Amino acid sequence: MAVNKLNFAGESLMRHRLPYGSLVALFFVSGCSSLPTIVPDLAHRAGPPVQLEGARGPLSAGRSQAILDRLENRSPETGIFDHHLAREEAIVGSPLTAGNQVRLLQDGPATYQAMYAAILAARDHVNMETYILDADEVGQRFAEALIAKQREGVQVNLIRDSVGTLGTPAPFFQQMSDSGVQILEFNPVNPLLSRKEWSLNQRDHRKLLIVDGHTAFLGGINISGVYSGGSFRFGSKAKPEAGADPGLAWRDTDLQLQGPVVAEFQKLFLATWEQQKGAPLAEKNYFPQPERKGRELVRAIGSSPDDAFSLIYATLLSAISSAEVSVNITNAYFAPDPQLLDALEGAARRGVSVTLILPSQTDSWLVFHAGRNYYERLLRAGVKIYERRGVILHSKTALIDGVWATVGSTNLDWRSFLHNYELNAVVLGPDFGQQVQAMFDKDLAESDAITLEAWQRRALDLRLKEWFARVWEYWL
């Protein structure tokens, strides 16, 4: 029986430093749960035809198949189009939308610049959902922009996680509320403020910004000064988290999306607001007429603890099980459950090139060493493992067979799969896949390979840390 984890999504507990007594109390209120065996049938078999949705609604079966055939003809030899997409749709339920434009954003400076420009251009509404929102220079800049838009008549709605913003002073949010910004505290730490059944261990780990229903941003980047420097340039001035080496930049990835898929992310934001019993929202044009903006096929996937199983987790397992050429994963917090380990090992043993880029330094000591405990098993199966040097790795991306890519907030640990509200986008096709592969290769060049021979010679103190972390694995 697995006990709920207490690190509250990795990047938070270390920086907010909850008192030890609070941790003990949390242990007793968390209850017990475990990852279920995934219910969807992941066996390779033909499924129903995949129907795409475009700017004017569902496309015909013939048009949908023509688009998929064109992508398959331009892709490396792979069966992912044949036996994966229908199962993914059955698992997730959200449509695969055509006509989207997707921009890959690397690190905080590029992401913040794009987000800030979109906010300044807003004319109807701004919906923001975030785990961490600090009251530092970066946070203040965003707050000022949101307040300015609210005063212009643009409705601003903000969902902020209670634990993720635990260290953010109340006056920071009060100044926004006073201007008319609607702020919803997700699952308040204080049970007296709870608007529904108190469930402290469920956290909103999503990072989402929607502007005017036309543009969406999502990924792993919180609103914090730790992202103020780029990870590929010398001399970054980003502040590290507690426990990390000073001077390290944070390496993260986000997406900027336009097109019909934005409406799917808008539905997820509004559903969270309603589920948390937020105050009635001002009537705005949250679902403008969709417009074709590009050629990318995108699926929005949101997971919550209310689901029978994590939808992102299930579709990732399905994609790995369907892989025929390559599985390239970059992830910040790697503490896999047995099913994910089996999927990675199984892919490697059937000849798929499986490569993981993981942190060499982290803000979550226990998750870091718990994940390293599985290195030997994975290396023996043929999985290639690299550790990104010189940065705090915070990205959560995967690329399967060069044509199935996902970017989002989901870590590869028990907390993300069991207790967090998470958000990912799946982008299908070789064009975007090439961009993700180029980003992966760039990170790979900045990483150190972990070999089985060297790992077996690691020091005793590392082995003891791994043992200790694994004891606490389900609490992480």
Buried (B, 14 or more C-beta within 10 A) or exposed (E): EBBBBBBBBBBBBBBBEBEEEEEEEBEEEBEEBEBEEBEBEBEEEEBEEBBBBBBEEEBEEEBBBEBBEEBBEEBBEBBBBBBBBBBBBBBBEBBBBBBBBBBBBBBBBBBBEBBBEBBEEBEBBBBBBBBBBBBBEBBBBBBEBBBBBBEEEBBBBBBBBBBBBBBBEEEBBEBBBEBBBBBBBBBBBEEEEBBEEBBBBBBBBBBBBBBBBBBBBBBBBBBBBBBBBBBBEEEBEBBBBEEBEEEBBBBBBBBBBBBBBBBBBBBBBBEBBEBBEBEEBEEBEBEBEBEBBBBBBBBBBBBBBEEEBBBBBBBBBBBBBBBBBBBBBBBBBBBBBEBBBBBBBBBBEEEBBBBBBBBBBBBBBBBBBBBBBBBBEBBEBBBBBBBBEBBBBBBBBBBBBBBBBBBBBBBBBBBBBBBBBBBBBBBBBBBBBBBBBEBBEEBBEBBEEBEBEEBEEBEEEEEEBBEBBBEBBBBB
